[in-house]
Amino acid sequence: MTPAVKCLIVLAIVALLFITELIPLAISAMGGAIACGLLGFIPTKQVFSGLSNSTVVLFAGMFVVGSAMFHTGLAQKIGTSVVKISGTGENSLMFGIMIVGVGLSSVLSNTGTTACLMPVVLGICAAAKISASRQLMPLAYAASVGGIITLVGTPPNIIVSGALSASGYEPFSFFEFAWIGIPLSIVAILYMIFIGKYLLPKAELAADQVIEQEIEVTVQDSKKQIISGLILAVVVIVMALDLKSITLEMAAIIGALVCVLTGCLTEKQAYSSIDWVTIFLFAGMMPVSMAMDKTGAGKLIAEWAVSMMGGTPNPIVMTAVLFIISCTLTQFMSNTAASALLAPVGIAISHQLGASPKAVLMAIGVAASCAFATPVGTPPCTLVLGPGNYKFMDYVKVGIPLVIICFVVSIIIIPLVWPFFPG
């Protein structure tokens, strides 16, 4: 048995564990990295090299900066203000909630955005006598799709950009994702207002259930709210300017340090705000991706996929197929894991066709964020499951049409912005 086949077996086991979650995701990822070292696919000194990757530092810094927004109450204040302006009519309220969700999740954690706005939405729905099941799923979808807009909005964006850089290509810039993220956000809002709302359940929530879901913000200090907002704004601006003297990682960590030094959150809160599952999941999959490259496993998958598509498939067909695979996986497993698994495959297939991998990786990353059809695909959808009194099939009914629409829009826009055979 060749090393490539052995590596594919390891990858298949990791993928199965991701999908079933028989053991925690982070353990599965790190276990995969250790297996690659034990089997000799990569040098043992590289087994934990993912933990020293600069992207991990970027993750950690932005988790802290984003958390400061929530601990000071600024994110909730923004949400409350905009929702009040939008009124309590079902359509206007849905529009306001989704706009806020998209905006906040573009630069903050989509999970944190949903958790912050959920009690606000529940309270307003109770006062307006509107079923919260009509508004919470739109919030979750807005937070998910809004994360696509910037490099730091959602982990898949950072992963596909890092994969490009690791393969010797120019990575995606901070706002480059907006070319597809903004259109998809607009489409998602229009879909929910004009189509999706008719597919949502109309079950009422009991008053005590609403009370149980209410959260108290840790701090209500206007000065600290202003400071946390300014820190985030400066970090985003510095990242967008792409300064050679200040890397993305440096900007994120400086921002995190200032958040603690100014008292926007305590040192303990900063540590606890870091999503260690995402950190170890990413760090574990980096060596697995290296093993796929060194053993030729990625190339083997690429050759198989190309042959299944007719030997020399049209790049658009290839992109569409990988989008569908990524989108299918992400309904049942972490979007971080789905993008990390498929990024090296996409690069290998692009090499086979002599095409630029940018369009393919963008499709993989975007598709990994389109986890609308199940309650387990992404944390925002999971968060609203109980408070919205949703059933599994509610996500299927509302989410699948949105997935299809996002697929069509992506296949049209992505090749136009990122040509397969540039100049």
N, C-alpha and C positions, 0 to 999 in steps of 0.2 A: 504494500500500500504506500503510495507516494505521500510526501509531506503535505502536498496541496490537498489531497483527499482527507488526510487526518485532520488538517486545519478546518476543513469544511464540516467535518463531524463535530469538532469542538464548537464551531459557530452554530451549527444546528441545535446542539444541546443548550447553548446559551440562549438562543432564540426561543426554544421551547420553554425554558425556565422563565424568560421574560414574559411570554404570553400567559403561562399558567400561574406565575408568581408563587410557585410551590415554596420557594425560599425568597427572601428579600432581594429586590433588584440590584442593590449595590453589591451584595454578596455574590450574586450570579456573575456580575461584570468582573469583579476582582478575581473570582474563581476562574473565569475564562482567561484572564491575564496570567494567572499563576500556572494554569494548565499549558499555556503556550510556552512558558519558560521551562517547565518540567519536561515537555516533549521536544524541546530543542528548536522550536520554531524561531525563537528570538533569544538573544543573550540574556542570561539571568539578571544582569544589571539593568536591563530595560523593562523588567516585569512591572516595576512600580514607577517607571519614568513618567507616566501620565500625571502623577501627583505633582510633578515639578513643571508641568506644562503651563505656559503663561495664561492659557485660557481658563484654567482652574482658578488662578488668581483673579482674573476678570470676573468670573462667576461670583466668587466670595465677596469681592468689593461691592458689586452691584446689589447683591442680596442685602448687605448692610445699609447702603445708601437708600434703597427702596424701603427697607424696614423703618428707617427714621421717619419717613413720610407717614407711616401708619401709627407709629408710637407717639408722635406729636399730635396726631389727629388731623393733620393737614389733608391727607387723602380723603378722609371721610367728610371733612368740611367742604372740599371742592365738590364731592359727589352730592352732598345735601343741597348746596347752593344751586347747582345746575338742575337738579331734579325739581326743586321748588319753582324755578323759573319755567320749567317745561309744563307745569300744571299737573293735574291728576286725571286727565282724559287718557284712555288706554293707549291710543296711538301716540299722543304727545309725550306721555310718560315713558313709553317704550323707546321712543326716539331719544329722549334725554338720557335715559339710563344707558342705552347702547353707545351714545356719543361719549359719555363720561368713561364708560368701560373701555372703549377703544383708545381714547386719549391716555388714560392712566396706564393701561397695560402695554402701551407702546414703549414706555421707558421704565416701567415697574414690573414686578412679578404679577403675572396674570392670576395666580392663586391668591396673592395678597389683595389685589384689586377686587376680586370677587368676594373674598372674606370681609373686606372693608365695606363694600357697598350693599352687601346682602341684608344686614340689619336695617339699613336706611330704606331699602326697597320694601322690606317686610312691614316696617312702620307706616310708610306712606300708603301702601296698598290697604292696610287695615283701616287707616283713617278715611281713605277714599272708597272703602267697601269694594275694592277690586281684588279678585283672587290673585294671590302672589304667584300662583302657578302660571299665570299669564305673563309674568315679568321676569322671573328668575332665570328661566332658560335663555331668553334673549340676552340677559346680563352675562351669563356664562359664555355664550357664543361670541359676544362682543369682546370679552376679555381674551378669548382664545385667538380670534382673528386679528385683534389689535396688536398682539405681540409680534406679528409678522413684520410690522412697519419699520422697526429698527434692528440693528445688529444685536442689541442687548434685550430686546423685547421677549424673546423666548429661546430656550436652549438650542433647538434645532438650527437656528440661524447662526449661532456661534460655532456649532459643530461643523456645518457645511463650509463655512468660511475658513475654519481651521484646517479642514481637509484639503481645501484648495491650496492654502499656504504650505501645508506639509508636502504637497505634491509638486511644489515649485511654481505655482501659479499665483497671480495677484489676488489676494483675498477680497471679499466683498467689502465695500466701504460702509460706514455707519448708517447712512440713510439710503443706501442703494436698494435695500429691501422695500423701500416705500413705493417703488415703481409698481410692484405687485401687491404690496400690503394695503395701500390706500384704496385701489380699485376693489379688492376683495372685501375690505371693511364696508365700503359703500354698498356693494352688492348684498352683503349679509344684512345690513340695516334695512334696505329696501325689501329684501325677501321676507324678513320677519314681520315687517309692517303690512305688506300687501298679500303675503301668502302664508307664511309660517304661523301667524296668529290664529288662522283658521284650523290649524292642525294641533294647536296646544290644548291641553285639557282645561276644563273649567271648574274643577273641584275647588271648594272653598277650604280655607285653613281655619282651624279652631283658634280662638283667641289665645288660649294658653300655649299653643304651639308657637304662635308668633312671639310671645314673651320669652319662651325658652330659647329662641334663636337670636335674641338681642345680645350684642356684645358691648362692653364698656371699653372705650379707648383708654389706653394707658395714661396718656398725658393730655391736658388741654391748656397749653401755654402758647399764646399768640406769638410771642417772640421766637420761641423755638420752632413754631410752624413756619414762620418767615425764613428762619435760618435753614431749616431742612429743605425748603423749596429752593432757596438760593443755591445751596450745595448741589442739589440735583441739576439745576439749570446750568451751573458752571461746568459740572462734570459732562453733561450732554454736549455743551458748546465746545469744550476742549476736545471731546471725542470726534465731533463732527468736523472740526478744523483739521484733524489728522496731522497734528504737529509732529515733526520728527524727533523733537526733544522730549516730548511727553507721549508715551505709548498709551493705548487704551487701558492696559492693566495698571499703569502708574496713576492715571486719572481716577480710576475706580477706587484704588486703595487709598489715595490721598483724600478722596471724598469720604470714604469710610472712616478714616482716622479723624477727620474734622468733625464728622457727625458725633463721634464719641467725645472728643475734646470740648465740643460746645454743649454737651449735655443733651443732645437731641435723643440719645438713647444711651443706656449704660453699657459698660464693657460686657457684662453678662448677656444683656439683650442683643448686643452685636454678635456674640458667639452663637446664641440660640437662633438668630435670624438666618444663619447660613443653612441652606438646604443641603445637608451632607449626602443625601441619597443622590442628588444630581451630581455633586462633586465626585463621589466614588464611582458612580455609573459612567461618567465621562472619562475619568482617569483609568478605569478598568478597560473600557473599550478602545482606548488609544493603542495599547500594546496589541490587542486583538487585531486591530486594523493594520498595524505594522506586520503582524504575522501573516495576514492575508496577502500582503504585498510581497513579503520575502519568500513565502512558500509557493507563490503563484496561484493561491486559492482564488484571489480576486480575479485574476486573468482567466481562470478556469470557468468561473461563474459568468464572466463577460462573454467568453466564447460560446458557452451554452446558450445564454440569453440571445446572443446575436444569431446563432444558428436556428433557434426557435422562431425568430422573427424573420427568417428567410435568408440568413447569411449576411446580407448587406442592407439592413433595415433603414428606412427613412429616419433621420434623427428625431423628427417630431413623433413618429410612432414609438421609438425607443423611449423618449421622454414621457410620453403618455403612459406607456407600460410601467415605467418606474414610479410614476406618480400614483398609479392605481395600486401598485404593490405597497408603496410607502403609506398610502392613505388607508389601505386595508389593515396593515399591521398596526397602525397607530390607534385604531378603534379598540384594540384589545391589549396594547402594551404601551409603555412609556414612549412619548414622542421623542424624547431624548435618545432612547434605545433604538427606536426605528430609524432615525436619521443616522445614528452612529453605525448601525449595521449596514445601511445601504450606501452611505457616502463613498467608501472605497470601491464598491461595486460600480457605482455610477462613473467614477473616474476611470476605472479599468475599461468599461464599455466604451466610453468616449475615446479612449486611446485606440481601441480596436477600429473605430470608425474614422479616426483622424480628426475628430471634432473637438471644439472647445468644451470643457466639462462644466462651464459656468451655468448654462441653461439647465443641464441635467441635475446638477446639485441644487439649484434654486427650486426646481420642481420637487425634488426629494424633501427639501426643508419645508416648503410650503405645504406639501401634502401631509407631512408629519404633524402639522399644526391644525389640520382639518379633522380633528377627532370629535365630530359632532354627533355621530350615530349611536354611541353607547355612553352610559354614565361612567365608564371606567377608563376611557381613553385619555382623559386629561383632568387634572385636579379641579378646575372650575366646574366642570360638568358633575363631578362627584360631590362637590360642596353643596350644590343646589338640589340634589336628589331628595334628601329628606325634607328640608324646608318647603320645597315645591310640591311635595307629595307625588312625585313622578314615578311612573313605572318604566321598566326597561323599554317597552315598545313605544313610549312617548318620544324617547330619543330617536328611535328608529324612524318613526313617522315624520318628525320635524327635521331630523338631521340628515337623512339620506338625500332629500332634494337639494339641501344646501351644499352637501358634498359634491353633488353632480354639477351644480352651478359653478362652484369654485373650480372644479376640474376644467370645465369649458373655458372659463375666463382665463385661467392660468395657461392653458395650452395655446390660447390666442396671444396673450401678452408676453409671456416669457421669451419665446423665440424672437420677438420683435425687439425687446430690450437687450437680450443677450444672444446675439446670433451664433449659430453653430459653427460657422466658418467666417469669422470676422476678418475684414479687410485683407 
